[in-house]
Amino acid sequence: MSDIAIKVRGLGKKYHIGEKLPHRSLTESIKTAARLPWEMAKSMFAGKAVDKREEFWALKDVSFDVKQGEVLGIIGRNGAGKSTLLKILSRITTPTEGEVEMFGRVGCLLEVGTGFHPELTGRENVFLNGSLLGMSNVEIKKRFDEIVDFSGVERFLDTPVKFYSSGMYTRLAFSVAAHLEPEILILDEVLAVGDAEFQKKCLGKMDDIAKAGRTIIFVSHNMASIANLCQRAILLNAGKTVIDGNTTTAIQHYLSATSSTGGEMIWRDIDKAPGNDLVRLHSVRIFQDGQIGATAEIDIAKDLIIQIEYWCLKEGLCLYPAIWLRDQLGAPLLASGNAHSMSIGKDMWYGKPYPKGLFKSSCRIPGNFFNEGTYSVTAIVGILPTQTQILEDYLLSFTVHDTGEMRKEYSGGWLGTIRPKLAWNTENILSK
């Protein structure tokens, strides 16, 4: 018996840019299909060209196998083709070309509330989802208490799910998908909603599922979760496979490819810059202390400056700049902003209304803080007291290099992600 759970061969999905897909009844769809050859023939005889709309391939020539019990990560930027791939694997949409073979019962959680009927209660939706997976009521009842306990929504079990928060939706949907024992489990950004405790439970459950010999396909922008859970990863870009192999290699390639390697990103056209009608980014740059010009090559011993320039487009906004830094596997290292509780000294603009105009905020990180390695920068500009308005993830990357001074005293690799100089003092407390 083959140990392959999923076979994908030459998969492609084509869309037409600007094409509207109206909601039609079955009768209308049949009539439209019947008229199409006649309309095309009339156009040809009339000397008119058939409408050739611009084609867009969301996926093109994607092929891979997934073994039983394997946990496969799918990564890539927004628009890379991840969601399209999962929708084809879940049989929500059909491919334009190629074929997919799935060996086993498939459970999927592609977005909040997938497979849930909003008018039904949580309890009723558990049984509905189990039925869709081909399970009997007896089988579902055996798992019911585990599902409810894991989800933590027992109090609202007999409430229609249309009244659930997105977190409650996700908790119950994941619990159903994980406990009703499909041979293949497809998950898209399941950790994007929910608190840290629930995310930890999800990762533990997915690990248990994999150890039980079931197959998982996991899509996430959380590289740390991908690294911890997946033995293998596929990196997609523009609908094509860039890397299919070792998870660490795929993640490092993704982070370096999605970040600017020149030490700066500039949006010269304000209308095309990230943001909205309130705030827009103008540039994000990395400077090495004492050097002129942006750089992505950092001397480990010197200060590092991350600079954000942004437009305030409405008078009187209270803005705050911030950054996130991640390591080469996407694990978060630190978050920092200009709030007085987070910064050394006081930024004179924090908490004050901004006039319209261009602003520049800089964050200084001392030398000998990072260890050798590659790091990525996420730039944020928010509006107080509301939530973040702009968040550009994995925007820049920079690589920290040892100047050689440390290696004179220590020849091996240095443990850890950060490497600050800390205060040490030695005293002779007893002499013989």
C-alpha positions as MATLAB code, in Angstrom:
seq = 'MSDIAIKVRGLGKKYHIGEKLPHRSLTESIKTAARLPWEMAKSMFAGKAVDKREEFWALKDVSFDVKQGEVLGIIGRNGAGKSTLLKILSRITTPTEGEVEMFGRVGCLLEVGTGFHPELTGRENVFLNGSLLGMSNVEIKKRFDEIVDFSGVERFLDTPVKFYSSGMYTRLAFSVAAHLEPEILILDEVLAVGDAEFQKKCLGKMDDIAKAGRTIIFVSHNMASIANLCQRAILLNAGKTVIDGNTTTAIQHYLSATSSTGGEMIWRDIDKAPGNDLVRLHSVRIFQDGQIGATAEIDIAKDLIIQIEYWCLKEGLCLYPAIWLRDQLGAPLLASGNAHSMSIGKDMWYGKPYPKGLFKSSCRIPGNFFNEGTYSVTAIVGILPTQTQILEDYLLSFTVHDTGEMRKEYSGGWLGTIRPKLAWNTENILSK';
ca = [
       0.000    0.000    0.000;
       1.316    3.470   -0.939;
       2.340    5.819    1.855;
       1.302    8.887   -0.183;
      -1.610   10.919    1.195;
      -1.713   13.689   -1.446;
      -0.510   13.787   -5.055;
      -0.428   17.103   -6.928;
       0.630   17.168  -10.580;
       0.972   20.214  -12.836;
      -1.599   22.219  -10.901;
      -2.693   25.547  -12.349;
      -5.511   28.000  -11.714;
      -6.303   30.838  -14.114;
      -8.477   33.882  -13.503;
      -9.381   36.857  -15.681;
      -8.521   40.264  -14.247;
     -11.609   42.430  -13.942;
     -13.946   39.503  -14.555;
     -17.113   39.675  -12.524;
     -18.515   36.432  -11.238;
     -22.222   37.129  -10.599;
     -24.311   34.888   -8.426;
     -26.556   32.910  -10.760;
     -29.144   30.235  -10.260;
     -28.531   26.821  -11.781;
     -31.052   27.585  -14.550;
     -29.292   30.858  -15.434;
     -25.900   29.121  -15.515;
     -27.215   26.460  -17.926;
     -28.749   29.117  -20.206;
     -25.487   31.108  -20.226;
     -23.449   28.010  -21.089;
     -25.869   27.129  -23.891;
     -25.696   30.635  -25.396;
     -21.912   30.943  -25.290;
     -21.032   29.030  -28.527;
     -23.745   30.932  -30.453;
     -22.525   34.326  -29.168;
     -18.929   33.482  -30.110;
     -19.992   32.357  -33.592;
     -21.960   35.602  -34.150;
     -18.905   37.627  -33.167;
     -16.678   35.747  -35.592;
     -19.060   36.092  -38.541;
     -19.525   39.777  -37.747;
     -15.762   40.237  -37.893;
     -15.540   41.066  -34.193;
     -12.773   39.683  -32.046;
     -13.752   37.542  -29.094;
     -13.206   39.388  -25.807;
      -9.691   38.645  -24.642;
      -9.441   39.713  -21.062;
      -6.107   39.793  -19.249;
      -5.264   36.427  -17.758;
      -3.853   35.928  -14.299;
      -2.436   32.599  -13.133;
      -2.855   32.305   -9.376;
      -1.085   28.920   -9.599;
       1.081   27.556  -12.379;
       2.669   24.111  -12.768;
       2.723   23.195   -9.067;
       3.590   19.561   -8.298;
       4.370   17.758   -5.046;
       3.592   14.679   -2.942;
       2.724   14.592    0.742;
       3.330   11.394    2.690;
       0.969   10.000    5.283;
       1.777   11.469    8.688;
       3.784   14.325    7.190;
       3.313   17.935    8.314;
       3.834   20.225    5.326;
       4.091   23.996    5.678;
       3.032   26.305    2.850;
       4.558   29.795    3.014;
       4.730   32.875    0.810;
       3.654   36.482    0.638;
       0.049   37.584    0.173;
      -0.925   36.766   -3.400;
       1.634   33.958   -3.724;
      -1.094   31.360   -4.355;
      -1.367   29.733   -0.922;
      -5.120   30.185   -0.462;
      -5.841   29.143   -4.042;
      -3.866   25.952   -3.521;
      -5.729   25.118   -0.321;
      -9.119   25.791   -1.923;
      -8.274   23.345   -4.706;
      -7.051   20.724   -2.227;
     -10.245   21.229   -0.206;
     -12.358   20.903   -3.394;
     -13.848   24.361   -2.889;
     -12.660   25.358   -6.371;
     -11.517   23.387   -9.407;
      -8.128   23.734  -11.113;
      -7.749   25.077  -14.631;
      -5.150   22.434  -15.340;
      -3.410   19.568  -13.581;
      -4.813   17.083  -11.107;
      -4.984   16.318   -7.395;
      -5.400   12.936   -5.728;
      -6.316   12.766   -2.035;
      -6.159    9.456   -0.208;
      -8.309    9.738    2.891;
     -11.010   11.786    4.558;
     -10.249   15.536    4.405;
     -10.999   18.089    7.114;
     -10.250   21.751    6.530;
     -10.281   25.094    8.272;
      -9.525   27.728    5.649;
     -11.030   30.801    7.272;
     -13.059   31.701   10.326;
     -16.216   29.592   10.487;
     -15.545   27.497    7.391;
     -18.273   24.882    7.126;
     -20.415   26.451    9.855;
     -24.012   27.470    9.242;
     -24.521   30.849   10.950;
     -28.129   30.155   11.944;
     -27.301   26.863   13.673;
     -25.987   26.597   17.225;
     -22.476   25.508   18.092;
     -23.811   22.095   19.074;
     -25.665   21.662   15.781;
     -22.635   22.759   13.779;
     -20.457   20.132   15.457;
     -22.814   17.418   14.197;
     -23.124   19.102   10.787;
     -19.352   19.152   10.307;
     -19.042   15.564   11.452;
     -21.686   14.517    8.937;
     -19.854   16.346    6.152;
     -16.770   14.289    7.049;
     -18.829   11.116    6.662;
     -19.085   10.298   10.359;
     -22.132    8.798   12.039;
     -23.890   10.475   14.969;
     -22.540    7.726   17.221;
     -18.945    8.548   16.213;
     -19.510   12.266   16.711;
     -21.063   11.751   20.155;
     -17.965    9.813   21.253;
     -15.829   12.888   20.466;
     -18.328   15.558   21.459;
     -17.171   16.191   25.037;
     -13.512   16.417   23.933;
     -14.427   18.917   21.206;
     -16.367   21.160   23.575;
     -13.749   20.963   26.327;
     -10.912   21.859   23.961;
     -12.794   24.766   22.384;
     -13.782   26.364   25.684;
     -17.147   27.559   24.333;
     -19.381   25.273   26.404;
     -21.308   28.225   27.836;
     -22.362   29.313   24.327;
     -22.852   25.870   22.808;
     -26.597   26.329   22.269;
     -26.230   29.864   20.852;
     -26.327   30.392   17.053;
     -22.751   30.794   15.866;
     -23.593   34.039   14.041;
     -23.355   35.654   17.476;
     -19.869   34.204   18.160;
     -16.777   36.379   18.153;
     -14.083   35.518   15.598;
     -12.047   33.940   18.411;
     -14.936   31.704   19.501;
     -15.598   30.739   15.873;
     -11.984   29.700   15.395;
     -11.738   27.807   18.685;
     -14.778   25.674   17.904;
     -13.952   25.243   14.210;
     -10.403   24.113   14.956;
     -11.577   21.798   17.717;
     -14.092   20.141   15.376;
     -11.526   19.764   12.569;
      -8.876   18.362   14.920;
     -11.028   15.915   16.902;
     -13.219   14.345   14.208;
     -10.182   12.436   12.916;
      -9.861   13.194    9.204;
      -6.869   11.462    7.640;
      -5.852   14.781    6.063;
      -6.164   18.092    7.903;
      -5.812   21.383    5.982;
      -5.353   24.525    8.082;
      -5.004   28.123    6.905;
      -3.831   30.702    9.469;
      -5.560   28.865   12.307;
      -3.317   30.650   14.819;
      -4.115   34.137   13.523;
      -7.102   34.436   15.868;
      -7.146   33.541   19.536;
      -5.040   34.153   22.604;
      -1.565   32.778   23.290;
      -2.893   29.956   25.477;
      -5.216   28.686   22.739;
      -2.480   28.959   20.121;
      -0.256   26.809   22.319;
      -3.072   24.247   22.631;
      -3.484   24.229   18.838;
       0.202   23.576   18.245;
       0.167   20.767   20.798;
      -2.908   19.207   19.207;
      -1.420   19.419   15.722;
       1.698   17.694   17.018;
      -0.474   14.924   18.491;
      -2.331   14.561   15.186;
       0.928   14.200   13.268;
       2.272   11.623   15.736;
      -0.938    9.640   15.231;
       0.008    9.268   11.556;
      -2.398   11.784   10.067;
      -1.338   14.306    7.449;
      -1.392   18.081    7.985;
      -1.021   20.921    5.506;
      -0.445   24.121    7.428;
      -0.402   27.663    6.001;
       0.760   30.487    8.237;
       2.619   33.788    8.217;
       3.972   32.842   11.647;
       7.372   31.454   10.701;
       8.127   30.329   14.247;
       5.051   28.055   14.190;
       6.004   26.709   10.764;
       9.537   25.995   11.999;
       8.327   24.253   15.164;
       5.647   22.121   13.533;
       6.718   21.304    9.974;
       9.511   19.021    8.840;
       9.160   20.306    5.284;
       7.919   23.506    3.655;
       6.943   24.725    0.201;
       7.650   28.359   -0.630;
       5.306   29.814   -3.252;
       5.879   33.034   -5.167;
       3.610   34.358   -7.926;
       1.834   31.002   -8.074;
       4.974   28.932   -8.612;
       7.073   26.705   -6.368;
      10.340   28.376   -5.378;
      11.549   25.861   -2.783;
      10.229   22.465   -1.714;
      12.372   21.025    1.022;
      13.935   21.693    4.402;
      11.783   24.055    6.501;
      14.680   26.176    7.753;
      16.010   26.709    4.215;
      12.562   27.660    2.913;
      11.942   30.132    5.754;
      15.341   31.793    5.409;
      14.831   32.147    1.658;
      11.343   33.594    2.218;
      12.494   36.160    4.765;
      15.469   37.283    2.708;
      13.457   37.415   -0.528;
      10.539   39.357    0.911;
      12.704   41.995    2.573;
      14.693   44.738    0.928;
      18.377   43.870    1.048;
      19.592   47.415    0.342;
      18.743   48.749    3.784;
      15.872   50.972    2.641;
      12.369   51.048    1.159;
      11.077   54.292   -0.344;
       7.623   55.056   -1.709;
       8.045   58.185   -3.848;
       4.409   58.228   -5.001;
       2.321   58.984   -1.932;
      -0.820   57.551   -3.550;
       0.862   54.146   -3.939;
       2.506   54.075   -0.499;
       1.240   51.699    2.211;
      -1.435   53.298    4.355;
      -4.786   55.015    4.051;
      -6.350   58.463    3.897;
      -4.979   59.264    7.377;
      -1.378   58.015    7.361;
       1.002   56.754    4.679;
       4.577   55.517    4.802;
       7.242   57.409    2.883;
      10.369   55.388    3.705;
      11.977   52.923    6.098;
      15.773   52.870    6.362;
      18.544   51.203    8.324;
      21.639   53.246    9.178;
      24.855   52.135   10.797;
      25.956   54.690   13.347;
      28.577   56.993   11.912;
      27.913   56.066    8.272;
      26.103   58.045    5.584;
      23.458   56.183    3.576;
      21.254   53.190    4.276;
      22.858   49.779    4.651;
      21.857   46.181    5.282;
      25.350   45.086    6.384;
      25.769   45.816   10.085;
      28.965   45.884   12.144;
      28.173   44.025   15.345;
      30.052   46.545   17.501;
      28.358   49.731   16.261;
      24.997   51.326   16.955;
      22.137   50.635   14.546;
      19.418   53.165   13.650;
      16.038   52.214   12.167;
      14.291   55.245   10.699;
      10.636   55.553    9.617;
       9.331   58.498    7.577;
       5.567   58.886    7.243;
       2.939   61.365    6.103;
       0.268   62.662    8.460;
      -2.615   63.442    6.109;
      -5.150   64.772    8.600;
      -4.713   67.566   11.092;
      -4.819   66.642   14.788;
      -3.979   62.925   14.693;
      -1.968   61.444   17.585;
       0.434   59.088   15.837;
       2.940   56.578   17.142;
       5.744   54.828   15.226;
       6.878   51.351   16.228;
       8.922   48.387   15.001;
       8.991   44.635   15.382;
      12.216   42.678   14.906;
      12.383   38.976   14.075;
      15.221   36.488   13.662;
      16.000   34.479   10.524;
      13.261   31.953   11.326;
      10.657   34.615   11.931;
      10.647   34.247   15.718;
       9.809   37.597   17.369;
      12.730   39.202   19.205;
      11.366   42.534   20.337;
       8.756   45.219   19.828;
       9.523   48.868   20.426;
       7.760   52.198   19.971;
       8.092   55.821   20.963;
       5.750   55.525   23.967;
       7.392   56.940   27.086;
       7.059   53.584   28.820;
       9.023   51.894   26.013;
      11.776   54.340   25.163;
      14.850   55.853   26.795;
      14.145   59.533   27.120;
      10.903   61.136   25.984;
       9.838   61.628   22.381;
       8.378   65.165   22.259;
       5.676   64.155   19.739;
       4.288   61.151   21.593;
       0.667   61.732   22.605;
       0.497   65.114   20.885;
      -1.689   66.023   17.891;
       0.272   66.148   14.645;
      -0.168   68.824   12.001;
      -0.331   67.704    8.381;
       3.117   66.954    7.018;
       6.041   64.547    6.732;
       7.556   63.149    9.944;
      10.671   61.140   10.716;
      11.055   58.834   13.727;
      14.278   57.024   14.595;
      15.052   54.142   16.933;
      18.646   53.572   18.063;
      19.791   50.065   18.998;
      23.185   49.865   20.721;
      26.140   47.998   19.313;
      26.900   44.520   20.641;
      23.167   43.914   21.079;
      22.541   41.380   18.298;
      24.463   38.207   17.682;
      25.637   37.392   14.165;
      22.754   36.605   11.817;
      20.003   38.031    9.633;
      17.061   39.954   11.083;
      13.872   41.418    9.609;
      12.071   44.676   10.346;
       8.327   45.302   10.500;
       7.374   48.981   10.361;
       4.263   50.245   12.142;
       2.520   53.604   12.348;
      -0.548   53.712   14.551;
      -3.121   56.226   15.662;
      -3.876   56.769   19.338;
      -6.025   55.525   20.939;
      -7.195   53.241   18.110;
      -5.550   50.096   16.818;
      -2.621   49.968   14.374;
      -3.368   51.569   11.012;
      -0.275   50.585    9.009;
       1.751   47.405    9.503;
       4.263   46.457    6.809;
       5.632   43.029    7.736;
       9.113   41.680    6.872;
       9.830   44.999    5.161;
      13.603   45.200    5.516;
      16.289   42.732    6.438;
      19.788   43.322    7.742;
      22.708   41.047    8.471;
      24.948   41.492   11.514;
      28.617   40.595   11.083;
      31.271   40.062   13.744;
      34.201   42.416   13.168;
      36.624   39.809   14.472;
      37.397   41.340   17.858;
      35.371   38.704   19.718;
      36.993   35.841   17.827;
      40.391   36.789   19.205;
      39.130   35.709   22.607;
      36.474   33.126   21.698;
      36.885   30.906   18.642;
      33.467   29.151   18.669;
      30.000   30.295   17.697;
      28.283   32.479   20.281;
      25.063   31.119   21.775;
      21.805   33.030   21.469;
      20.152   35.713   19.384;
      21.240   38.797   21.308;
      24.804   39.463   22.423;
      24.926   42.583   24.587;
      27.918   43.677   26.595;
      26.909   43.299   30.233;
      28.620   44.595   33.353;
      30.978   42.112   35.039;
      33.182   42.563   38.085;
      35.550   40.171   39.825;
      36.774   40.461   43.431;
      39.259   38.469   45.401;
      37.296   37.571   48.544;
      39.855   35.194   50.044;
      43.590   34.797   49.440;
      45.822   32.056   50.768;
];
